[in-house]
Amino acid sequence: MHPLDAYLRAALADVSAPVVAPATTDADTSAEWWEGVFDAQATSRHLDLVARELQAEGEGFYTIGSAGHEANALVAAALRPTDPALLHYRSGGFYAARAAQVPGSTPVRDVLQGVMGLADEPIAGGRHKVFGHPDLAVIPQTSTIASHLPRAVGLALALHRAHRLGVDCPWPRDAVVVASFGDASANHSTLTGAVGTALNAAHRGLDVPLLLVCEDNGYGISVPTPAGWVEHAYGSRPGLDYRAVDGSDPATAWPRIAEAAARVRRRRRPLFLHLRTVRYLGHAGSDAEVSYRTPRAIEADYARDPLLGTARVLAGLGRTPAELLGRYSAARAAVDAEATRLRGGRRLGSAPEVMAPLAPRRPERVAVAARAYRPSPGAAGRTLAESVNAALAAILEADRRVLVFGEDVGVKGGVYGVTGGLARRFGAARVFDSVLDEQSILGMGLGAALAGLVPVPEIQYLAYLHNAEDQLRGEAATLRFFSSGRFPNPLVVRVAGLAYQRGFGGHFHNDNALGVLRDIPGLVLACPSRGDDAAAMLRTCVAAAATDGTVAVFLEPIALYHRRDLHAPGDGGWLSADDAGHVPVGAARLHPAGAAATADLTLVSFGNGVPMSLRVARRLAGHGVRADVLDLRWLAPLPVEDLLAAARTTGRVLVVDETRHTGGVGEGVVTALVEHGFGGAVARVSSADSFVPLGPAAAHVLLDEDEIEKAALTLAGGGAGP
């Protein structure tokens, strides 16, 4: 028996009533009500203890527990089971109490299946241990550093908007969004940014029904939180209600928690609930707490046990020590019985089974959905920027769920005018400016997706995305994976990027780093080079988001936004007309050399590299070399079938890669050719492994047409033919 368990059992056997008994005039705080709180807390405690026993037996794989935090059961009691909850990993008491509000729930089975990695676990399906269940309005989170807070803010902001737009929102109009996190996470930029965004929105008069619950146990793994720090940091921020309660004294804490939840629901403003707790059993099973705390200090905290505090309340309401100890023991028996039943349960058996929720692809349905976004007849020749603008207008016109937002996106119409006129046409509820914080921009999109909307946020420059990548990697891309597809996460992030921008340079505005996006499981990375493809691919991305819950990044080459000509000034060779079609995810585009004869080689490129390659192809013709140009269009997943078909036609492939040599897109292209048995000649040219400098110096590190031509002539003069 663990010393914590032994101590609590002894204390329950000798528990006495508090000096001042709690008021019982309200039926919600009767003895039976407090018994429900105690049962939820005891269930959570025993789940933590049994998780460690299962690990020792080789049957369990997760031991970060909630022991000492069980006062969060009172937070669940103060809310409705239809209030969306984004919980961190120590909110076991909340989960058990929320489950008690929904008949038929099985919290013990749910949590144990997660701990044991069993495939029948109802939310992650054995992929991770998370608190989550669609029937309980608990949205699974794997956050350890409050990375779910931007999403929580986004959801709180989206509730009113979704109901106002009349979309099918899964949450009630008067719902409260609750998000829990630890005191160490209160220092993280993700949380501070999320709080700033929430306060900014509330200051502007927007509804932000958000209950932030800081479960403060005084430690971040081994690092103590300075006494008074959380209150100092959040207790006196203008616009942020702050309430502090002691979780070890539930009789005093309960009315303040209930008032806090009711206040958020009534005022629709954010509130910071500082729930002081204690941490038992260390950070996790692998944490040797005695390496940084004395045994005496650890044992001294046993007296602050929230279960003991609730037991004292029940003693004051007439429950005997024997009855309380019996309830506690009954909770343990229930957990033991379920653990016995689950031993030997099925676990995930193959890579396809593990990956099944990642990124479902239903191209036929996406094609049907994309047809709804067809534009009305427009200009015969548009630039890429004009094409994106027209496509967004048609999508907004056809689908009231779609939102377009980001820094400078609304009134100004974007730094490059790409969203010009959309706010005026569709209103501020659907096209609007955001705060200058990329984590919050993406978080607003993630929250809007949970409210039934289809968000299309803009990140102003690719370089600005890098400080917020975890919102894509750790939040957007994982939600479907860790919810077995029960919580789809539709998102299309428009990003202006890549290099070759003249007159406004430097590495922040000419960023060609894509490696961090290409290795996110399930993420779609689109990169159109011409207006007709931009319109069609944007329709595909939005349709895939709405149909399959796809998370997509739509990368728009800045240097091609307003490009009109291809070979010579005034030729209009880079203007195009929207044919109202769509481009299936993973389909490339071939620009053939001509119908007269088979080409001598294939130039494989994307983005800025496509018009560069087309110009080089014309120059090569003067040397008697015919070249096809394959525009990849999709950088994740790569269009492998189209790539192989084009490569096998000519037998020679030159990969024209404007990204960096190390970690660039070309690495994936060459690997795909090799892995699929292409036996012809392959070469690659790319930009240097450098940041892009300001002004003319950029030409020294960026791939240019002379380099492409030289490599193409070398390849055409030697190597295998078709």
DAJOTA-V18534 format. One record per backbone hydrogen bond with DSSP energy under -1.0 kcal/mol. NH is the residue of the N-H (numbers start at 1). CO is the residue of the C=O. E is the energy in kcal/mol with one decimal. If there is no record, write none. Layout:
NH/CO/E
NH/CO/E
This chain:
6/2/-2.5
7/3/-2.6
8/4/-2.3
9/5/-2.4
10/6/-2.2
11/7/-2.4
12/8/-2.8
13/9/-1.9
15/12/-1.2
29/26/-1.9
30/27/-1.3
34/30/-2.2
35/31/-2.1
36/32/-1.7
37/33/-1.6
38/34/-2.6
39/35/-2.7
40/36/-2.0
41/37/-2.3
42/38/-3.0
43/39/-2.5
44/40/-2.2
45/41/-2.4
46/42/-2.5
47/43/-2.0
48/44/-1.7
49/45/-2.0
50/46/-2.8
51/47/-2.0
52/48/-1.2
53/49/-1.5
54/50/-2.9
55/51/-1.8
56/52/-2.0
57/53/-1.3
58/55/-1.3
59/54/-2.8
60/54/-1.5
61/115/-2.7
69/66/-2.9
72/69/-2.5
73/70/-1.9
74/71/-1.8
76/72/-1.6
77/73/-2.0
78/74/-1.3
79/76/-1.2
83/80/-1.9
85/137/-2.8
86/178/-2.8
91/88/-1.3
95/91/-2.2
96/92/-2.4
97/93/-2.4
98/94/-3.1
99/95/-2.4
100/96/-1.5
101/98/-1.2
102/99/-1.4
105/102/-1.6
110/106/-2.7
111/107/-2.5
112/108/-2.3
113/109/-2.5
114/110/-1.6
115/111/-2.7
116/112/-2.5
118/113/-2.6
119/346/-2.7
121/118/-1.7
133/138/-2.5
136/133/-1.0
138/133/-2.0
139/85/-2.6
149/146/-1.7
152/148/-2.1
153/149/-2.6
154/150/-2.5
155/151/-2.7
156/152/-2.4
157/153/-2.5
158/154/-1.8
159/155/-1.4
162/158/-3.2
163/159/-2.1
164/160/-2.5
165/161/-2.2
167/162/-1.9
169/167/-1.7
175/172/-1.6
177/209/-2.8
178/84/-2.3
179/211/-2.3
180/86/-1.8
181/213/-2.1
187/184/-1.5
188/185/-1.7
192/188/-2.3
193/189/-2.6
194/190/-1.9
195/191/-2.9
196/192/-2.2
197/193/-2.3
198/194/-2.5
199/195/-2.6
200/196/-2.4
201/197/-2.4
202/198/-2.4
203/199/-2.6
204/200/-1.3
205/202/-1.7
206/201/-2.4
208/268/-2.8
210/208/-2.2
211/177/-3.2
212/271/-2.9
213/179/-3.0
214/273/-2.3
215/181/-3.0
216/214/-1.2
216/275/-2.3
220/223/-2.7
223/220/-2.3
225/218/-2.3
229/226/-2.3
232/228/-2.2
233/229/-2.7
234/230/-2.3
235/231/-2.7
240/237/-2.3
241/270/-1.3
243/272/-2.6
245/274/-2.6
247/276/-2.5
249/246/-1.8
253/249/-2.4
254/250/-2.9
257/253/-2.4
258/254/-2.9
259/255/-2.1
260/256/-2.0
261/257/-2.3
262/258/-2.2
263/259/-2.1
264/260/-2.1
265/261/-2.1
266/262/-2.0
267/263/-3.1
268/264/-2.2
271/210/-2.2
272/241/-3.3
273/212/-3.6
274/243/-3.8
275/214/-2.0
275/273/-1.1
276/245/-2.8
277/216/-3.0
278/68/-1.4
280/67/-2.3
287/284/-1.9
289/287/-1.5
291/288/-2.2
292/289/-1.8
293/289/-1.4
298/294/-2.2
299/295/-2.6
300/296/-2.1
301/297/-1.1
302/299/-1.4
303/300/-1.0
304/301/-2.0
305/302/-1.4
309/305/-1.8
310/306/-2.2
311/307/-2.2
312/308/-2.0
313/309/-1.5
314/310/-2.3
315/311/-2.4
316/312/-2.0
318/315/-1.5
319/314/-2.6
324/320/-2.2
325/321/-2.9
326/322/-2.2
327/323/-2.1
328/324/-2.4
329/325/-2.5
330/326/-2.3
331/327/-1.9
332/328/-1.6
333/329/-2.3
334/330/-2.1
335/331/-1.9
336/332/-2.8
337/333/-2.5
338/334/-2.0
339/335/-2.5
340/336/-2.4
341/337/-2.0
342/338/-2.0
343/339/-1.2
345/342/-2.1
354/350/-2.2
355/351/-2.6
358/355/-1.9
366/362/-2.4
367/363/-2.5
368/364/-1.8
369/365/-2.6
370/366/-2.7
371/367/-1.4
373/370/-1.7
374/371/-1.4
382/576/-3.0
385/561/-2.6
387/383/-2.2
388/384/-2.4
389/385/-2.2
390/386/-2.5
391/387/-2.4
392/388/-2.7
393/389/-2.2
394/390/-2.1
395/391/-2.4
396/392/-2.9
397/393/-2.2
398/394/-1.8
399/395/-2.0
402/399/-1.6
403/454/-1.7
404/430/-3.2
405/456/-1.0
406/432/-1.3
409/406/-1.5
414/408/-3.2
417/414/-1.3
419/413/-1.8
420/417/-1.2
422/419/-1.7
425/421/-1.6
426/422/-2.9
427/423/-2.1
430/427/-1.5
431/427/-2.0
432/404/-1.7
437/435/-1.7
441/437/-2.3
442/438/-2.4
443/439/-2.4
444/440/-2.8
445/441/-1.5
446/442/-2.6
447/443/-2.7
448/444/-2.4
449/445/-2.0
450/446/-1.2
452/449/-1.4
453/448/-2.1
454/401/-2.6
456/403/-2.5
458/405/-2.3
459/494/-2.9
462/496/-1.8
464/461/-1.2
465/462/-1.5
468/465/-2.1
471/468/-1.8
472/469/-1.4
473/469/-2.9
474/470/-1.7
475/470/-1.1
476/471/-2.5
477/472/-2.8
479/475/-1.5
482/478/-3.1
485/480/-2.3
486/483/-2.4
491/550/-2.1
492/455/-1.9
493/552/-3.1
494/457/-2.8
495/554/-2.5
496/459/-1.4
497/556/-2.3
498/511/-1.8
509/506/-1.1
510/506/-1.2
517/514/-1.6
518/514/-1.7
520/517/-1.3
523/520/-1.8
524/551/-2.3
525/636/-3.1
526/553/-2.7
527/633/-3.1
534/530/-2.4
535/531/-2.4
536/532/-2.0
537/533/-3.3
538/534/-2.1
539/535/-1.9
540/536/-1.9
541/537/-2.6
542/538/-2.4
543/539/-2.5
544/540/-2.9
545/541/-2.2
546/542/-2.6
547/543/-2.3
548/544/-2.7
549/545/-1.3
550/544/-1.5
552/491/-3.0
553/524/-3.0
554/493/-3.1
555/526/-3.0
556/495/-3.1
558/497/-2.2
560/557/-1.3
561/558/-1.6
571/568/-2.1
574/564/-2.6
575/572/-1.4
576/382/-1.6
587/584/-1.5
589/631/-2.5
591/629/-3.5
600/626/-2.5
601/626/-1.3
602/652/-2.5
603/628/-3.2
604/654/-2.5
605/630/-2.8
609/606/-1.8
610/607/-1.6
612/608/-1.6
613/609/-2.4
614/610/-2.4
615/611/-2.1
616/612/-2.2
617/613/-2.6
618/614/-1.5
619/615/-1.7
620/616/-2.8
621/617/-1.6
623/620/-1.8
624/621/-1.7
625/620/-2.3
628/601/-2.3
629/591/-2.2
630/603/-3.0
631/589/-3.4
632/605/-3.0
634/632/-2.8
635/525/-2.6
636/525/-1.3
640/638/-2.1
643/639/-2.5
644/640/-2.8
645/641/-2.3
646/642/-2.2
647/643/-2.5
648/644/-2.7
649/645/-1.2
650/646/-1.2
651/647/-3.0
653/681/-2.5
654/602/-2.7
655/683/-3.0
656/604/-3.2
657/685/-2.7
661/687/-1.2
667/664/-1.0
669/665/-1.6
670/666/-2.7
671/667/-2.2
672/668/-2.3
673/669/-2.0
674/670/-2.4
675/671/-3.1
676/672/-1.5
677/674/-1.8
678/673/-2.6
681/651/-2.0
683/653/-2.4
685/655/-2.7
687/659/-2.0
688/701/-2.9
690/688/-2.3
698/695/-2.1
699/696/-1.7
700/697/-1.6
701/698/-1.5
702/698/-1.5
708/704/-1.7
709/705/-2.8
710/706/-2.5
711/707/-2.1
712/708/-2.5
713/709/-2.5
714/710/-2.0
715/711/-2.3
716/712/-2.7
717/713/-1.7
